Amino acid sequence: MMLAQVLQMTFFGGLAVSLIGRSLLPEPYSKFIETNQMMILGGCFLCNIISGNLLNSGAFEVAYNGQPVWSKIESGRFPQMPELLDALKAVMQGAALPSASQESLNALPDEL
Protein backbone atom coordinates (compact mmCIF):
# COMPACT_ATOMS: atom_id res chain seq x y z
CA MET A 1 0.00 0.00 0.00
CA MET A 2 2.82 2.38 0.88
CA LEU A 3 4.63 1.63 -2.39
CA ALA A 4 1.47 2.40 -4.35
CA GLN A 5 1.14 5.75 -2.58
CA VAL A 6 4.77 6.61 -3.31
CA LEU A 7 4.25 5.72 -6.98
CA GLN A 8 1.12 7.90 -7.11
CA MET A 9 3.01 10.84 -5.59
CA THR A 10 5.81 10.25 -8.13
CA PHE A 11 3.25 10.29 -10.93
CA PHE A 12 1.61 13.56 -9.88
CA GLY A 13 4.90 15.20 -8.92
CA GLY A 14 6.49 14.22 -12.21
CA LEU A 15 3.53 15.59 -14.16
CA ALA A 16 3.57 18.84 -12.23
CA VAL A 17 7.30 19.37 -12.66
CA SER A 18 7.47 18.36 -16.32
CA LEU A 19 4.43 20.37 -17.38
CA ILE A 20 4.39 23.36 -15.02
CA GLY A 21 7.50 23.56 -12.88
CA ARG A 22 10.28 23.70 -15.45
CA SER A 23 10.69 27.42 -14.94
CA LEU A 24 11.20 26.85 -11.21
CA LEU A 25 14.13 24.47 -11.69
CA PRO A 26 17.77 25.36 -12.36
CA GLU A 27 18.76 25.61 -16.02
CA PRO A 28 20.47 22.17 -16.40
CA TYR A 29 17.45 20.34 -14.93
CA SER A 30 15.02 22.36 -16.98
CA LYS A 31 17.00 21.59 -20.14
CA PHE A 32 17.06 17.86 -19.28
CA ILE A 33 13.29 17.81 -18.80
CA GLU A 34 12.78 19.70 -22.04
CA THR A 35 14.91 17.31 -24.09
CA ASN A 36 13.54 14.14 -22.44
CA GLN A 37 9.91 15.10 -21.92
CA MET A 38 8.40 11.98 -23.55
CA MET A 39 10.63 9.66 -21.52
CA ILE A 40 9.74 11.47 -18.28
CA LEU A 41 6.01 11.44 -19.01
CA GLY A 42 6.21 7.76 -19.97
CA GLY A 43 7.94 7.02 -16.66
CA CYS A 44 5.26 8.97 -14.79
CA PHE A 45 2.47 7.02 -16.47
CA LEU A 46 4.30 3.75 -15.81
CA CYS A 47 4.32 4.66 -12.10
CA ASN A 48 0.58 5.28 -12.32
CA ILE A 49 -0.08 1.91 -13.99
CA ILE A 50 2.01 0.02 -11.44
CA SER A 51 0.33 1.73 -8.48
CA GLY A 52 -3.10 0.96 -9.93
CA ASN A 53 -2.20 -2.71 -10.25
CA LEU A 54 -0.88 -2.79 -6.69
CA LEU A 55 -4.16 -1.39 -5.36
CA ASN A 56 -6.48 -3.53 -7.51
CA SER A 57 -8.07 -6.26 -5.41
CA GLY A 58 -10.73 -7.30 -7.92
CA ALA A 59 -13.36 -6.69 -5.28
CA PHE A 60 -17.00 -6.16 -6.13
CA GLU A 61 -18.89 -5.52 -2.91
CA VAL A 62 -22.54 -4.50 -2.67
CA ALA A 63 -24.08 -3.49 0.66
CA TYR A 64 -27.43 -2.09 1.73
CA ASN A 65 -27.57 -0.12 4.99
CA GLY A 66 -24.28 -1.69 6.03
CA GLN A 67 -25.45 -5.26 5.39
CA PRO A 68 -23.55 -7.20 2.73
CA VAL A 69 -25.62 -8.11 -0.32
CA TRP A 70 -22.94 -9.61 -2.58
CA SER A 71 -19.21 -10.17 -2.29
CA LYS A 72 -17.11 -11.22 -5.25
CA ILE A 73 -14.28 -12.02 -2.86
CA GLU A 74 -16.45 -14.55 -0.99
CA SER A 75 -18.26 -16.00 -4.02
CA GLY A 76 -15.33 -15.84 -6.43
CA ARG A 77 -17.45 -14.44 -9.26
CA PHE A 78 -19.61 -11.55 -10.38
CA PRO A 79 -23.35 -11.95 -9.82
CA GLN A 80 -25.91 -12.25 -12.56
CA MET A 81 -28.48 -9.45 -12.42
CA PRO A 82 -31.35 -11.70 -11.19
CA GLU A 83 -29.07 -13.05 -8.42
CA LEU A 84 -28.13 -9.57 -7.35
CA LEU A 85 -31.74 -8.38 -7.34
CA ASP A 86 -32.85 -11.42 -5.32
CA ALA A 87 -30.06 -10.91 -2.79
CA LEU A 88 -30.88 -7.21 -2.53
CA LYS A 89 -34.58 -7.94 -2.01
CA ALA A 90 -33.75 -10.50 0.69
CA VAL A 91 -31.56 -8.01 2.56
CA MET A 92 -34.11 -5.22 2.18
CA GLN A 93 -36.93 -7.44 3.48
CA GLY A 94 -34.79 -8.64 6.37
CA ALA A 95 -34.13 -5.08 7.55
CA ALA A 96 -36.71 -3.05 9.45
CA LEU A 97 -37.77 -0.73 6.67
CA PRO A 98 -39.71 2.51 6.84
CA SER A 99 -42.62 2.80 4.41
CA ALA A 100 -40.59 4.82 1.87
CA SER A 101 -38.02 2.01 1.67
CA GLN A 102 -40.84 -0.54 1.34
CA GLU A 103 -42.04 1.41 -1.73
CA SER A 104 -38.55 1.33 -3.24
CA LEU A 105 -38.43 -2.44 -2.58
CA ASN A 106 -41.70 -2.92 -4.44
CA ALA A 107 -40.33 -0.84 -7.31
CA LEU A 108 -37.52 -3.34 -7.98
CA PRO A 109 -38.25 -5.42 -11.11
CA ASP A 110 -38.94 -9.13 -10.70
CA GLU A 111 -37.10 -10.01 -13.89
CA LEU A 112 -34.85 -8.29 -16.38
C-alpha positions as CSV (number, residue, x, y, z in Angstrom):
1,M,0.0,0.0,0.0
2,M,2.8,2.4,0.9
3,L,4.6,1.6,-2.4
4,A,1.5,2.4,-4.3
5,Q,1.1,5.8,-2.6
6,V,4.8,6.6,-3.3
7,L,4.3,5.7,-7.0
8,Q,1.1,7.9,-7.1
9,M,3.0,10.8,-5.6
10,T,5.8,10.3,-8.1
11,F,3.3,10.3,-10.9
12,F,1.6,13.6,-9.9
13,G,4.9,15.2,-8.9
14,G,6.5,14.2,-12.2
15,L,3.5,15.6,-14.2
16,A,3.6,18.8,-12.2
17,V,7.3,19.4,-12.7
18,S,7.5,18.4,-16.3
19,L,4.4,20.4,-17.4
20,I,4.4,23.4,-15.0
21,G,7.5,23.6,-12.9
22,R,10.3,23.7,-15.5
23,S,10.7,27.4,-14.9
24,L,11.2,26.8,-11.2
25,L,14.1,24.5,-11.7
26,P,17.8,25.4,-12.4
27,E,18.8,25.6,-16.0
28,P,20.5,22.2,-16.4
29,Y,17.4,20.3,-14.9
30,S,15.0,22.4,-17.0
31,K,17.0,21.6,-20.1
32,F,17.1,17.9,-19.3
33,I,13.3,17.8,-18.8
34,E,12.8,19.7,-22.0
35,T,14.9,17.3,-24.1
36,N,13.5,14.1,-22.4
37,Q,9.9,15.1,-21.9
38,M,8.4,12.0,-23.5
39,M,10.6,9.7,-21.5
40,I,9.7,11.5,-18.3
41,L,6.0,11.4,-19.0
42,G,6.2,7.8,-20.0
43,G,7.9,7.0,-16.7
44,C,5.3,9.0,-14.8
45,F,2.5,7.0,-16.5
46,L,4.3,3.7,-15.8
47,C,4.3,4.7,-12.1
48,N,0.6,5.3,-12.3
49,I,-0.1,1.9,-14.0
50,I,2.0,0.0,-11.4
51,S,0.3,1.7,-8.5
52,G,-3.1,1.0,-9.9
53,N,-2.2,-2.7,-10.2
54,L,-0.9,-2.8,-6.7
55,L,-4.2,-1.4,-5.4
56,N,-6.5,-3.5,-7.5
57,S,-8.1,-6.3,-5.4
58,G,-10.7,-7.3,-7.9
59,A,-13.4,-6.7,-5.3
60,F,-17.0,-6.2,-6.1
61,E,-18.9,-5.5,-2.9
62,V,-22.5,-4.5,-2.7
63,A,-24.1,-3.5,0.7
64,Y,-27.4,-2.1,1.7
65,N,-27.6,-0.1,5.0
66,G,-24.3,-1.7,6.0
67,Q,-25.5,-5.3,5.4
68,P,-23.6,-7.2,2.7
69,V,-25.6,-8.1,-0.3
70,W,-22.9,-9.6,-2.6
71,S,-19.2,-10.2,-2.3
72,K,-17.1,-11.2,-5.3
73,I,-14.3,-12.0,-2.9
74,E,-16.5,-14.5,-1.0
75,S,-18.3,-16.0,-4.0
76,G,-15.3,-15.8,-6.4
77,R,-17.4,-14.4,-9.3
78,F,-19.6,-11.5,-10.4
79,P,-23.4,-11.9,-9.8
80,Q,-25.9,-12.2,-12.6
81,M,-28.5,-9.4,-12.4
82,P,-31.3,-11.7,-11.2
83,E,-29.1,-13.1,-8.4
84,L,-28.1,-9.6,-7.3
85,L,-31.7,-8.4,-7.3
86,D,-32.9,-11.4,-5.3
87,A,-30.1,-10.9,-2.8
88,L,-30.9,-7.2,-2.5
89,K,-34.6,-7.9,-2.0
90,A,-33.7,-10.5,0.7
91,V,-31.6,-8.0,2.6
92,M,-34.1,-5.2,2.2
93,Q,-36.9,-7.4,3.5
94,G,-34.8,-8.6,6.4
95,A,-34.1,-5.1,7.5
96,A,-36.7,-3.0,9.4
97,L,-37.8,-0.7,6.7
98,P,-39.7,2.5,6.8
99,S,-42.6,2.8,4.4
100,A,-40.6,4.8,1.9
101,S,-38.0,2.0,1.7
102,Q,-40.8,-0.5,1.3
103,E,-42.0,1.4,-1.7
104,S,-38.5,1.3,-3.2
105,L,-38.4,-2.4,-2.6
106,N,-41.7,-2.9,-4.4
107,A,-40.3,-0.8,-7.3
108,L,-37.5,-3.3,-8.0
109,P,-38.3,-5.4,-11.1
110,D,-38.9,-9.1,-10.7
111,E,-37.1,-10.0,-13.9
112,L,-34.9,-8.3,-16.4
